[in-house]
């Protein structure tokens, strides 16, 4: 699987080098500019509260017609004061969040340094997860059916991102050639919790399997994003017995679909998609796993409702809404 992902990234890079595929961020640049300017002109001036903000084609400036306050249309977004164009941000983020390509493979496609692309994706990812709830409630969609909840375990790297990094053997890795893998110790196993509600996918990564602290918040978030919550289906994990809402259970040791038709197949399908996607990172810290899981779930939700690209832009630009 890893070799297949590396081969695909290599072939894509070769096609770019040959000119068969060209990444042109300029059309995306124009979409971002139009969208952000439209958002700005619906706001009041941060300086004098007047409904007098203006934006002109061909100018990066936003200004107030009353007090002459000025700013640039990218202010409050990850696009602000960056060496990457907005379109490059979006191309990098979509390749990162919606494919099995690693950042090491994405950077050459954009002819950018790894650090530049890594920092850009990190900034967009943080803004995207923060802005998704605001944008989701504005998207016209119908959510029906039960809420399916399931959990699975994931070992994360306790030393990922530390400076200086630990050597392979002290991290429990293999002494053989190649990148050492973190095998994990007690406390480094995280619980991935997912609530699937029709087109909505909410995923979180937590340090335990207690209902109040780890499982319940995911169900509550799914409810916040898709009222009413509807019937809840779970597996037989004892922690679910603590939830106040009525729920139906399928015992996976016996069957995956009960005689009454109760199942968690949507979440099981989600696990089959998210696990190979997470594997491309070759180890994630606890914080990184939490961020990555949320990114995958939220982007999956946008894809399922066939949201246009400007919905992604709006998620990233959520600070402009405020």
ZAMI-11808 format. One line per 4 residues: number of its first residue (from 1); their letters; for each residue y, x, z of N, C-alpha, C. Coordinates in steps of 0.001 Angstrom, whole numbers, plus 500000, padded with zeros to 6 digits. Atoms other than C-alpha are relative to their C-alpha. Layout:
N
NUM = a = Y X Z Y X Z Y X Z; ...
END
This chain:
322
1 = xxxx = 498796 500829 500000 500000 500000 500000 501262 500870 500000; 498831 499118 499937 502454 502760 500938 500196 500736 498687; 499903 499301 501267 501649 504697 497766 500496 499079 498899; 499549 500952 501007 502153 501529 495698 501505 499775 500123
5 = xxxx = 498570 500191 499799 505587 500995 497266 500780 501210 499506; 499318 498783 500433 506539 504629 496660 499980 500102 498484; 500102 499939 501452 505280 504411 493064 500972 499034 499341; 499076 500978 500562 507317 501249 492407 501428 500510 500079
9 = xxxx = 498666 499455 499861 510441 502858 493787 500245 501137 499028; 499874 498896 500938 509803 505948 491675 500151 499521 498569; 499902 500539 501354 509269 503916 488509 501362 499347 499769; 498696 500629 500138 512425 501915 489147 501083 501052 499830
13 = xxxx = 499029 498920 500128 514365 505153 489599 499948 500613 498603; 500132 499449 501350 512969 506473 486311 500632 499074 498961; 499415 500954 500940 513991 503284 484497 501522 500045 500055; 498548 499863 499869 517509 503664 485872 500461 501271 499308
17 = xxxx = 499632 498729 500625 517620 507308 484772 499947 499919 498478; 500155 500138 501444 516462 506313 481274 500996 499002 499399; 499037 500975 500493 519125 503636 481032 499406 498646 499688; 500639 501285 500263 516594 500805 480745 500483 498937 500985
21 = xxxx = 499440 500893 498990 517969 499276 483956 501303 500601 500490; 498706 499525 499523 521562 499520 485031 500498 499093 501116; 499411 500753 498907 523000 498472 488367 501515 499996 499818; 498559 500129 500227 526485 497170 487670 500589 499153 501127
25 = xxxx = 499454 500751 498874 528274 496209 490869 501297 499257 499679; 498682 500578 500277 531508 495178 489109 500010 498470 500020; 499965 501477 499901 530561 491478 488628 499912 499512 501441; 500078 500360 498590 529622 491322 492307 501314 500313 500711
29 = xxxx = 498690 499679 499433 532894 493065 493205 500967 498831 499795; 499078 501093 500327 534770 490249 491457 499673 498744 500804; 500409 501175 499218 532724 487539 493224 500442 500150 501448; 499595 499751 498614 533366 489136 496620 501506 499829 500147
33 = xxxx = 498543 500090 499913 537095 489433 495917 500459 498547 499963; 499593 501400 500104 537424 485799 494827 499633 499227 501266; 500468 500742 498825 535385 484544 497783 500844 500326 501234; 499239 499608 498815 537230 486541 500433 501450 499538 499918
37 = xxxx = 498615 500472 500142 540649 485688 499032 500086 498492 500241; 500007 501444 499779 539716 482001 499006 499903 499678 501490; 500126 500208 498551 538687 482249 502671 501325 500296 500699; 498738 499617 499359 541900 484032 503643 501070 498931 499818
41 = xxxx = 498917 500946 500270 544141 481456 502005 499794 498656 500697; 500209 501222 499212 542564 478665 504087 500301 500225 501473; 499725 499675 498599 543447 480456 507340 501499 499954 500305; 498608 499845 499576 546644 480514 509358 500292 501478 500227
45 = xxxx = 499591 498605 499826 548577 483753 509700 499681 500469 501422; 500287 499490 498656 547263 485852 512640 501249 500407 500768; 498782 499525 499352 550836 486940 513348 500918 498858 500442; 499048 501076 499677 552853 483684 513261 499391 498603 499944
49 = xxxx = 500727 501272 500042 550201 480908 512848 500474 499058 498898; 499538 500850 501104 551860 479634 509682 498886 499841 498962; 500935 500218 501105 549781 478076 506891 500635 500532 498723; 499217 499433 501103 551384 480487 504477 499402 501294 499473
53 = xxxx = 500635 498788 500522 548822 483161 503519 499792 499870 498499; 500082 499997 501457 548800 484127 499848 499146 501167 499511; 500764 498948 500669 546580 486165 497522 500191 499849 498500; 499800 500021 501442 547170 487099 493896 498899 500786 499304
57 = xxxx = 500931 499233 500816 544769 488226 491189 500621 501361 499687; 499527 498661 500321 545027 491948 490591 500583 500742 501173; 499473 499351 498808 546215 492694 494116 498983 499884 501124; 500915 500024 498860 544127 493638 497142 500658 499448 501246
61 = xxxx = 499244 500387 498819 546852 492391 499508 499925 498503 500283; 499795 501348 499493 546938 489224 501585 501317 500051 500792; 498752 499941 499255 550395 488382 502907 500445 498597 500410; 499464 501251 499474 552226 485702 504858 501381 499749 499406
65 = xxxx = 498720 500332 500602 555068 483923 503131 501110 499770 501011; 498957 500225 498992 556864 483317 506427 500427 501297 500670; 499627 498813 499213 556709 486568 508437 499739 501310 499268; 500269 498817 500821 555645 488972 505648 498908 500894 500592
69 = xxxx = 501180 499253 499511 552509 490049 507599 499077 500296 498830; 500837 499592 501133 550169 491944 505255 498682 500591 500489; 501289 499339 499782 546548 493048 505142 499279 500050 498666; 500821 499991 501207 543815 493685 502582 498908 498959 500132
73 = xxxx = 500939 501120 499952 541300 491002 501635 498641 500381 500595; 501283 499585 499423 538348 493086 502916 500065 500192 501510; 499865 499801 498564 539715 493287 506458 499058 499054 500768; 500910 500801 499199 537215 492067 509072 498601 499919 499437
77 = xxxx = 501331 499989 500618 534208 492754 506822 499495 501439 499911; 500524 498636 500180 531873 495743 506338 500548 500699 498764; 499467 499398 501223 533544 496279 502946 501287 500776 500248; 498681 499431 499731 536778 497391 504620 499936 501514 500146
81 = xxxx = 499834 498555 499865 537750 501052 504176 498687 500753 499849; 501292 499344 500245 534343 502067 502794 500014 500692 498650; 500087 499305 501286 533467 504501 500043 499110 499245 499018; 500794 500839 500894 531036 501909 498651 500809 498783 499575
85 = xxxx = 499384 501234 500467 532324 499078 496504 499220 498816 500564; 500710 501164 499469 531476 495556 497762 498730 499668 499244; 501200 500278 500782 529040 495074 494897 498867 500948 500324; 501028 499033 499620 527208 498252 495863 499394 499640 501359
89 = xxxx = 500501 500486 498715 526949 496937 499423 498922 498939 499788; 500910 501127 500177 525280 493757 498204 498726 500402 499283; 501198 499523 500696 522921 495482 495758 499086 500748 500964; 500791 499227 499035 521801 497898 498483 499341 499085 501022
93 = xxxx = 500547 500878 498967 521340 495135 501057 498889 499111 499451; 501036 500864 500582 519375 492839 498729 498734 500800 499712; 501180 499159 500236 517072 495691 497667 499301 500343 501312; 500544 499681 498680 516608 496585 501338 499324 498794 500637
97 = xxxx = 500463 501157 499233 516142 493072 502722 499020 499119 499247; 500827 500921 500777 514264 491407 499874 499011 500725 499097; 501012 499254 500756 511964 494132 498539 499316 500972 500946; 500716 499012 499194 509556 496763 499800 500528 501411 499783
101 = xxxx = 499403 498683 500200 511862 499602 498780 500637 500494 501297; 499367 499392 498833 512964 501985 501517 501397 500473 499628; 498655 499495 500261 516497 503304 501898 499921 501322 499238; 500200 498755 500748 515199 506667 500660 499845 499736 498514
105 = xxxx = 500183 500340 501415 514304 504903 497402 501224 499288 499425; 498836 500744 500472 517435 502754 497194 501170 500930 499707; 498838 499117 500147 519972 505576 497612 500093 500644 498614; 499884 499401 501339 519088 507382 494331 500312 498976 498910
109 = xxxx = 499725 501021 501012 519247 504090 492418 501493 499736 499870; 498550 500190 500008 522915 503807 493384 500753 501314 499867; 499412 498661 500113 523485 507558 493021 500901 500294 501196; 499267 499797 498759 524602 507722 496656 499145 500779 500986
113 = xxxx = 500711 499265 498961 523691 509866 499646 499293 499012 500933; 500778 500848 499096 521092 508479 502060 500865 499480 501144; 499203 500397 498848 523532 508446 504992 501008 498922 499638; 499021 500991 500438 526113 506486 503009 499368 498628 499871
117 = xxxx = 500688 501277 500203 523619 503785 502040 499469 499460 501317; 500528 500417 498699 522030 503709 505497 501089 499347 500842; 498908 500548 499186 525366 503136 507242 500518 498687 499413; 499531 501232 500631 526413 500502 504696 499050 498850 500286
121 = xxxx = 500989 501046 499754 523174 498556 505076 500016 499585 501470; 499953 500323 498573 523376 498771 508876 501178 499089 500318; 498814 500816 499750 526904 497341 508863 499845 498594 499420; 500197 501307 500621 526010 494543 506449 498952 499199 500763
125 = xxxx = 501072 500692 499288 522821 493709 508360 500508 499392 501308; 499440 500507 498743 524677 493347 511657 500896 498791 499750; 499097 501103 500321 527358 491149 510085 499231 498789 499486; 500789 501086 500579 524765 489080 508205 499319 499173 501085
129 = xxxx = 500684 500718 498919 522746 488202 511328 501001 499234 500866; 498984 500662 499185 525945 487353 513224 500591 498791 499279; 499335 501064 500742 527337 485177 510459 499089 498909 499483; 500918 500981 500579 524190 483343 509365 500141 498603 500614
133 = xxxx = 499911 501360 499448 524433 480433 511883 501226 499234 499529; 498778 500659 500448 528023 479688 510845 499858 499487 498576; 500144 500378 501403 527129 479609 507159 498893 498971 499822; 501159 500889 500161 523782 477827 507582 500387 498546 500229
137 = xxxx = 499638 501379 499700 525385 474740 509093 500879 499388 498913; 499166 500502 501094 527626 474442 506013 499201 499792 498713; 500831 500121 501201 524758 474577 503511 499335 498620 499990; 500625 501308 500119 523536 471213 502257 498497 500181 499806
141 = xxxx = 501461 499914 500075 519814 471065 502962 499409 498933 500894; 500722 500982 499194 517263 468675 504397 498846 500699 500684; 501080 499389 499243 514954 469870 507159 499131 498884 500567; 500924 501046 499564 511883 467740 507829 498763 500648 500607
145 = xxxx = 501285 499524 499521 508498 468036 509471 500075 500675 501357; 500072 499408 498663 507350 469740 512677 500541 501420 500036; 499628 498609 499773 508470 473040 514144 498737 500755 500389; 501187 499192 499708 505650 475577 514027 500428 501289 500683
149 = xxxx = 499653 498807 499232 505777 478402 516569 498756 500855 500163; 501124 499073 499828 503568 481478 516695 500551 501359 500395; 499613 498661 499572 503637 485019 518018 498942 500995 499550; 500916 498920 500346 502095 488339 517051 500535 501274 500626
153 = xxxx = 499583 498764 499341 502197 491818 518524 500370 501061 498972; 499544 498922 500870 503968 494786 517014 500323 501216 500854; 499711 498760 499285 503993 498385 518266 501217 500653 499351; 498808 499362 500535 507392 500004 517891 500094 501424 500529
157 = xxxx = 499817 498611 499600 508549 503579 518229 500990 500074 501150; 499119 499866 498854 509959 504325 521638 501033 501091 499832; 499090 498863 500168 511732 507417 520287 500757 499947 498677; 499335 500090 501298 512969 506203 516908 501513 500025 500180
161 = xxxx = 498547 499942 499966 516581 507175 516403 500570 500850 501115; 499471 499159 498943 516826 509437 519443 500455 501346 499448; 499472 498709 500428 518769 512654 519105 500018 500946 501201; 500825 499562 501121 517228 515180 519168 498681 499238 499940
165 = xxxx = 501267 500713 500118 514028 513598 517812 498870 500753 500689; 501172 499379 499395 510730 514236 519579 499081 500526 498901; 500958 499508 500981 508109 516295 517810 498795 499066 499959; 501087 500935 500249 505022 514559 516458 499001 499885 501123
169 = xxxx = 501039 500057 498981 502554 515506 519195 500512 499328 501269; 499481 500607 498782 504830 514501 522090 500227 498506 499819; 499837 501424 500257 505268 511121 520400 498654 499305 499854; 501303 500623 500159 501532 510515 520320 499546 499956 498561
173 = xxxx = 500314 500031 501414 501411 511229 516615 498818 500890 499643; 501121 499221 500486 498752 512883 514496 500420 501448 499782; 499672 498598 500259 498629 516702 514346 499814 500379 498535; 500245 499701 501399 497690 516467 510678 501277 500043 499187
177 = xxxx = 498806 499924 500854 500059 516921 507704 500609 498624 499777; 499306 501251 500243 502616 514291 506806 500772 499558 501231; 499162 500475 498905 504947 512292 508996 499137 499451 501124; 500779 500455 498856 503557 511745 512495 500345 498555 500334
181 = xxxx = 499817 501400 499652 503067 508140 513602 500009 499824 501511; 499953 500306 498581 504006 506785 517003 498916 498992 500311; 501106 500886 499694 500911 505227 518538 500356 499013 501097; 499539 500942 499000 502811 503541 521337 499361 500202 501358
185 = xxxx = 500504 499985 498642 502393 503466 525085 500372 498681 500649; 499687 501233 499308 502663 500722 527673 501512 499780 500041; 498572 500314 500049 506017 498993 527281 500591 500104 498610; 499485 499847 501357 506363 499790 523577 499429 498960 499043
189 = xxxx = 500535 501067 500840 504489 496739 522320 500931 498800 500086; 499056 501114 500062 506851 494003 521214 499291 498753 499491; 500515 501275 500491 506149 490330 520596 500943 499464 498935; 499250 500674 501049 507334 488968 517270 499753 498503 500162
193 = xxxx = 500096 501444 499818 508049 485268 517774 500703 499327 498825; 499402 500688 501141 508685 482947 514826 499910 498496 500188; 499979 501454 500055 509684 479299 514598 500319 499608 498566; 499803 500439 501379 509289 477775 511132 500263 498502 499999
197 = xxxx = 499634 501413 500068 511044 474478 510513 500338 499678 498552; 499794 500292 501409 510573 473453 506873 500546 501248 499300; 499433 498851 500705 512982 475864 505107 500612 501029 500933; 499363 499094 499044 514253 477511 508293 498984 500949 500613
201 = xxxx = 500878 498989 499409 512702 480763 509536 500805 500799 501026; 499338 499265 498926 513818 482160 512911 498984 500952 500609; 500912 498992 499462 512185 485413 514033 500744 500851 501014; 499421 499133 498986 512837 487443 517157 498941 500990 500454
205 = xxxx = 500913 498997 499444 511302 490551 518724 500348 500193 501466; 499748 499942 498568 510942 490568 522499 498955 500871 500679; 500875 499080 499282 509311 492759 525144 498856 499327 500733; 501071 500678 499277 506984 490119 526545 499640 498688 499359
209 = xxxx = 500433 501288 500513 505335 486751 526070 500259 498885 501014; 499640 501044 499068 506971 484779 528885 500803 498929 499267; 499359 501080 500744 508173 481385 527796 501520 500027 500154; 498558 500111 499773 511632 481287 529411 500783 501161 499400
213 = xxxx = 499263 498805 500411 512587 484852 528472 499780 500375 498542; 500353 499470 501315 510838 485449 525160 499711 498943 498941; 500418 500987 500988 509351 482383 523461 500997 498851 499876; 499096 501146 499997 511689 479580 524490 501282 500196 499212
217 = xxxx = 498745 499811 500744 514921 481123 523101 499852 499869 498493; 500194 500116 501445 513420 481239 519596 499919 498530 499607; 500097 501434 500272 512532 477538 519738 501376 499351 500140; 498657 500550 499795 516000 476737 521104 500921 500338 498835
221 = xxxx = 499154 499614 501136 517662 478694 518297 499642 499199 498758; 500413 500823 501131 515586 476840 515707 500570 498594 500135; 499415 501309 499768 516771 473613 517317 501492 499991 499742; 498557 499911 500223 520402 474737 517260 500342 500005 498516
225 = xxxx = 499741 499869 501436 520113 475455 513535 499436 498844 499187; 500646 501070 500772 518151 472316 512573 499780 498758 500858; 500162 501224 499203 518830 469286 514761 499551 498837 499112; 500751 499877 498752 516773 467330 515636 498820 500941 499844
229 = xxxx = 501035 498975 500057 514031 469782 516542 498689 499476 499423; 501251 500548 500516 511118 467466 515734 498817 500381 500856; 501226 499686 499270 507525 467796 516871 499728 501496 499939; 500264 498567 499929 506454 471288 517968 498498 500251 499995
233 = xxxx = 501408 499605 500070 503110 472820 517031 499879 501467 500409; 500215 498630 499532 501839 475969 518780 498521 500332 500000; 501388 499643 499739 498666 477930 519352 499727 499806 501490; 500437 500296 498629 496852 478009 522702 500561 500953 501038
237 = xxxx = 499445 499074 499022 498967 480720 524385 500472 499226 501237; 499664 500779 498793 499299 479534 528028 501493 499864 500252; 498566 500056 499726 503038 480323 528123 500658 498758 499406; 499391 501174 500619 503748 477374 525800 499901 498762 500880
241 = xxxx = 500141 501163 499123 502616 474986 528527 501248 499784 500852; 498802 500119 499173 505931 475661 530271 501155 499310 499281; 498888 500627 500711 508064 474105 527543 500134 498533 500408; 499725 501374 499591 509711 470810 528405 499706 499011 498870
245 = xxxx = 500255 500907 501119 509323 469358 524916 498501 499760 499838; 501392 500272 500316 506094 467657 523957 499591 500850 498800; 500459 499183 501112 504011 469819 521688 498503 499797 499796; 501409 500135 500362 500658 469852 519952 499428 501389 499760
249 = xxxx = 500611 498672 499987 498218 472738 520070 498784 500049 499090; 501227 499703 500738 495638 474211 517722 499395 501248 500613; 500696 498878 499371 493044 476525 519289 499439 500894 498904; 500386 499143 501116 492728 479432 516879 498611 500608 500169
253 = xxxx = 501364 499494 499817 489491 480625 518455 498970 499061 499390; 500924 500993 500553 487912 477424 517166 500322 499647 498558; 499592 500451 501316 489918 476511 514082 501472 500333 499782; 498585 499778 500306 493218 477038 512299 500718 498704 499634
257 = xxxx = 499426 501327 500224 493730 473364 511453 499176 499016 500818; 500724 500939 499148 492833 470722 514039 499602 498760 499209; 500425 501237 500653 491176 467405 513199 501195 499083 499734; 498795 500812 500192 494651 465834 513564 500964 500622 499003
261 = xxxx = 499148 499347 500986 496078 468241 510987 501019 500953 500567; 499071 499067 499386 497961 470430 513491 499648 501426 499591; 500238 498612 500403 498352 474016 512286 501293 500794 500119; 498829 499110 500029 500713 477000 512285 499947 500851 498731
265 = xxxx = 500204 499248 501242 500046 477986 508681 501291 500566 499423; 498733 499473 500505 503735 478379 507811 500319 501337 500643; 499706 498750 499312 504122 481051 510466 498981 501066 499615; 501011 499027 500415 500827 482702 509525 500350 500581 498637
269 = xxxx = 499566 499519 501318 502125 482917 505954 501183 500948 500150; 498844 499133 499767 505383 484379 507250 499553 501366 500494; 500501 498704 499514 503458 487092 509123 499446 500831 498847; 500573 499254 501127 501653 488018 505902 501080 500606 499118
273 = xxxx = 498887 499468 500784 505057 488591 504284 500797 501048 500770; 499119 499122 499246 506974 490251 507097 499311 501302 500409; 500673 498789 499536 504295 492738 508200 500055 501138 498981; 499844 498892 500963 504192 494764 504936 501451 500410 499811
277 = xxxx = 498581 499658 500119 507995 494572 504792 500416 500914 501140; 499681 499144 498861 508275 496054 508295 499324 501358 499878; 500753 498747 500106 505678 498700 507436 500758 501050 499194; 499282 499025 500834 508057 500308 504920 500928 500884 500824
281 = xxxx = 499095 499212 499166 510244 501533 507787 499290 501153 500697; 500783 498923 499386 507421 503760 509108 500419 500212 501457; 499635 499946 498589 508318 502916 512688 501407 499500 500231; 498688 500533 499654 511188 500972 514241 500178 500049 501510
285 = xxxx = 499696 500090 498583 512883 501188 517601 499991 498534 500420; 499968 501383 499525 512986 498093 519803 501205 499274 499432; 498791 500616 500537 516541 497390 518743 499900 499817 498490; 500145 500092 501445 515734 498111 515107 499038 498909 499587
289 = xxxx = 500974 501037 500308 512717 495803 515153 500621 498620 500171; 499323 501272 499775 514802 492974 516609 500926 499672 498833; 499058 500230 501093 517462 493387 513916 499271 499724 498700; 500731 500160 501256 514969 493738 511070 499305 498644 499927
293 = xxxx = 500694 501286 499987 512979 490660 512118 500963 498853 499731; 499008 501060 500212 516096 488485 512260 500510 500007 498556; 499532 499896 501377 517316 489786 508907 499010 499364 499042; 501011 500523 500907 514021 488960 507200 499924 498479 500095
297 = xxxx = 500108 501439 499831 513849 485475 508692 501180 499252 499415; 498808 500694 500494 517419 484519 507877 500114 500076 498480; 499920 499888 501451 517313 485885 504326 498931 499138 499341; 501060 500876 500508 514020 484060 503797 500483 498550 499977
301 = xxxx = 499476 501367 499944 515760 480846 504850 500963 499736 498845; 499069 500170 501118 518557 481367 502313 499256 499908 498673; 500777 500037 501234 515989 482046 499591 499294 498653 499827; 500755 501250 500082 514002 478899 500444 500888 498818 499621
305 = xxxx = 499091 501085 500401 517067 476663 500045 500735 500346 498711; 499394 499545 501256 518032 478595 496880 501528 500070 500130; 498569 499850 499763 521430 479402 498354 500591 500980 498981; 499356 499086 500951 523862 481039 495883 500427 501289 500686
309 = xxxx = 499652 498685 499478 524992 484635 496283 501217 499930 500906; 498810 500039 499151 528302 483560 497806 499652 499594 501431; 500426 500291 498629 526356 482255 500830 499703 501286 500749; 500230 498688 499401 525241 485821 501481 501334 500684 500300
313 = xxxx = 498676 499410 499786 528832 487005 501068 500671 499361 501212; 499384 500695 498873 530010 484352 503531 499403 500437 501326; 500639 499525 498777 527451 485486 506119 500571 501363 500407; 499508 498657 499736 528670 489062 505814 501463 499963 500423
317 = xxxx = 498558 500063 499751 532319 487983 505972 500354 499028 501118; 499786 501039 498987 531974 485757 509030 501254 500251 500837; 498812 499722 499191 534784 487533 510902 501272 499457 499359; 498835 500546 500677 537215 486293 508266 500132 498507 500302
321 = xx = 499943 501420 499667 536287 482721 509175 500730 499776 501321; 499522 500202 498640 537421 483273 512758 501490 500304 500142
END
